[in-house]
Amino acid sequence: MEIEFRSCYYVYILTDRQRESLKVGVTVDLKALLHPSPDEVLFRPGEEQRCLLYYEKFEEVRAAVAREGELSAFSKRRLRRLVAMNNPHWQFLDEFDSGADL
């Protein structure tokens, strides 16, 4: 009997606490991404806080990577519009959406 392990892939948009920087990426583990080890730094020094504004879930890694490429090509204005359409109050989803499938 063969055991099948299915992974989910997440394309995300992160920001800093001041909601100034936007970072697009792809991961298999949003929780680990949002709570990194102390020696990891994603933003400039002083902006280590990772706040989740938006994410999409994919079953196929190719689809996730393709979508990350699309979002990475967006202007900052277009990314802000995407976030606002799905998260109008720009809440940090990792704090307010405890029932989310993260």
Secondary structure, DSSP 8 states (H G I E B T S, - for coil): --------EEEEEEE-TTS--EEEEEES-HHHHHS--TT---SSTT----EEEEEEEESSHHHHHHHHHHHHHS-HHHHHHHHHHH-TT---HHHH-TTS--
